[in-house]
Amino acid sequence: MDLKIINEIAKIVGEKNCLTSLEERRCYAYDARTDGAIPDLVVFPSSAKEVSEILILANKYIFPVIPRGQGSGLTGGSIPLNGGVVLSFTRMNRILEIDPENLIAIVEPGVITFELQQEVAKYGLFYPPDPASYKYSSIGGNVGECAGGPNSLKYGVTRDYVLGLEVVKPTGEILNVGVKTMKGVVGYDLTRLFVGSEGTLGVITKIILKLIPLPEAKATILALFNEVEEAAEAVSAIIAAKIVPSTIEFMDKASIKCSEQANPMGLPEGIGGLLLIEVDGDKESIRIQAEKIKRIVLEKKAIKCELTEDPKEADRLWQARRTLSQATYNLNPVKIAEDVVVPRSNIPRLIRALEEMEKKFNIPILSFGHAGDGNFHVSIMIKDNPEDRAKAEEAVKAIFEETLKLGGTLSGEHGIGTAKAPYIGMELSPEVIATMKGIKKLFDPKNILNPGKIFPD
């Protein structure tokens, strides 16, 4: 990048808010899974005005601009592909307002999800979206990817809590879209268009979020099964009984083994499937729900079922799930992480198919995740060599083919980024893709903002 452009950007944000050394810039060339190119410059804006001025320069001199939260994404949505300027929002990390009367919060994109949850809890309020990275991922990144999490079954995903946005268009104009009210149908729903757009249509600089009352109590149930299919059938039985837990998390045999090695809980050896179920609400109702669930899982051949209302004990049970993603590296050093979704009724068929694929390709394939809404995290663990990488590529395609055959979708919360872009045509028709590209062209005629994401070149 020309030194003249770097100097102009430095005047906008201040020299101390620019990273120019190779060592510093290299840290922004990758996310939690995917490697990209080293950016020419990393800047830390403090306002929508600064972002606007940088984008106006980008349109003038034609260089890419890549918005970035905490870099915890898993599909390459926030990495540069051909240099350019990374906008890191770690300075824009203020909770601007918490309004208990109207049940909203207004935040900047760099606010950490967990920190927002902690702050609103002081008012007896709750912000439900909780991706596994909630203790270090930012709200802006969650909005850009439409993050989900264990609570999605009962409470929905990030888009269900975004009422309005301040967004800077790729051409520099600042838009305020959406509302501060619980209802609003004036004009097109641009708010939902930006949520989940992976930073390709606009740069989010302020977010209006819906809050709900904090549940009075929780109960957590740990159920162990000899066979993975029994665990899957228990999930269907719980939902069929008209019970909607806040969470139903699933772990297969290999996942349990990894977790137990990293975070021993004293689980019996050879367990084929594990369910971690949480119900919340008032104390009386959660006890009734928890007992019903306990009866159902025992009827579905659970060999062990623990139930607790003690928060400390619940945290201990949850630790196995929260640390699982890192624990998988006990198997092999390279992870290919996918997050497919199937209808709940087809969960047993997906699990059986994954088991067959593990045998076929002779590489470890673990499955765990949000069984309550059919969103499975499938981790293919391989050695760092060409043979294993070729097997993993074949396995990914096979997993996607099976998912679509079962009426599912290729991503429930990770997004497309660059990692899944080659496969998007498996799910979306050419006409749908052309329509989406037309929307991108309308917002970003010079392809300045986060180019190369979602759609294959």
JOFEN-V707170 format. One record per backbone hydrogen bond with DSSP energy under -0.5 kcal/mol. NH is the residue of the N-H (numbers start at 1). CO is the residue of the C=O. Records with the same first field share a line. If there is no record, write none. Layout:
NH = CO  CO
//
This chain:
5 = 2
6 = 2
7 = 3
8 = 4
9 = 5
10 = 6
11 = 7
12 = 8  9
13 = 9
14 = 10
17 = 14
18 = 15
19 = 42
20 = 18
25 = 21
26 = 22
27 = 23  24
28 = 25
29 = 26
31 = 34
32 = 73
36 = 29
37 = 80
39 = 25
40 = 84
41 = 84
42 = 19
43 = 86
44 = 17
45 = 43
51 = 47
52 = 48
53 = 49
54 = 50
55 = 51
56 = 52
57 = 53
58 = 54
59 = 55
60 = 56
61 = 57
62 = 58
63 = 58
65 = 448
66 = 85
67 = 65
68 = 87
79 = 76
80 = 28
82 = 83
85 = 64
86 = 41
87 = 66  85
88 = 43  86
89 = 68
93 = 91
96 = 94  106
97 = 106
99 = 104
100 = 98
103 = 99
104 = 99
105 = 209
106 = 97
107 = 207
108 = 94
110 = 92
111 = 108
113 = 137
114 = 134
116 = 112
117 = 113
118 = 114
119 = 115
120 = 116
121 = 117
122 = 118  119
123 = 120
124 = 121
125 = 120
126 = 212
128 = 126
134 = 131
136 = 133
137 = 133
139 = 111
140 = 109
142 = 138
143 = 139
144 = 140
145 = 141
146 = 142
147 = 142
150 = 130
152 = 149
153 = 150
154 = 151  246
155 = 151
156 = 152
158 = 147
160 = 157
161 = 158
162 = 159
163 = 161  208
164 = 208
165 = 177
166 = 206
167 = 165  175
168 = 203
169 = 167  173
170 = 201
172 = 169
175 = 167  173
177 = 165  175
179 = 163
187 = 185
190 = 188
193 = 189
194 = 190
195 = 191
196 = 143
197 = 194
198 = 144
200 = 197
203 = 168
204 = 202
205 = 166
206 = 166
207 = 107
208 = 164
209 = 105  207
210 = 161
211 = 103
212 = 126
214 = 124
217 = 281
219 = 279
220 = 308
221 = 277
222 = 306
223 = 221  275
224 = 304
225 = 273
226 = 301
231 = 227
232 = 228
233 = 229
234 = 230
235 = 231
236 = 232
237 = 233
238 = 234
239 = 235
240 = 236
241 = 237
242 = 239
243 = 238
245 = 243
246 = 278
247 = 278
249 = 276
250 = 369
251 = 274
252 = 367
253 = 272
256 = 252
257 = 253
258 = 254
259 = 255
260 = 256
261 = 257
262 = 258
263 = 259
271 = 268
272 = 225
273 = 225
274 = 251
275 = 223
276 = 249
277 = 221  275
278 = 247
279 = 219
281 = 217
286 = 282
287 = 283
288 = 284
289 = 285
290 = 286
291 = 287
292 = 288
293 = 289
294 = 290
295 = 291
296 = 292
297 = 293
298 = 294
299 = 295
300 = 296
301 = 298
302 = 297
303 = 224
304 = 224
306 = 222
308 = 220
311 = 309
314 = 310
315 = 311
316 = 312
317 = 313
318 = 314
319 = 315
320 = 316  317
321 = 317  318
322 = 318
323 = 319
324 = 321
327 = 323
328 = 324
329 = 326
330 = 327
331 = 328
332 = 328
334 = 382
336 = 380
337 = 335
338 = 336  378
339 = 410
340 = 376
341 = 409
342 = 374
343 = 406
346 = 343
347 = 344
350 = 346
351 = 347
352 = 348
353 = 349
354 = 350
355 = 351
356 = 352
357 = 353
358 = 354
359 = 355
360 = 356
361 = 357
362 = 358
363 = 358
364 = 381
366 = 379
368 = 377
369 = 250
370 = 375
371 = 248  369
372 = 248
373 = 370
374 = 371
375 = 370
376 = 340  374
377 = 368
378 = 338  376
379 = 366  377
380 = 336  378
381 = 364  379
382 = 334  380
385 = 383
389 = 385
390 = 386
391 = 387
392 = 388
393 = 389
394 = 390
395 = 391
396 = 392
397 = 393
398 = 394
399 = 395
400 = 396
401 = 397
402 = 398
403 = 399
404 = 400
405 = 401
406 = 402
407 = 404
408 = 403
409 = 341
412 = 339
418 = 75
419 = 75
420 = 416
421 = 416
422 = 418
423 = 420
424 = 420  421
426 = 423
427 = 423  424
428 = 424
433 = 429
434 = 430
435 = 431
436 = 432
437 = 433
438 = 434
439 = 435
440 = 436
441 = 437
442 = 438
443 = 439
444 = 440
447 = 444
450 = 65  448
453 = 450
454 = 417
455 = 453
456 = 421
//
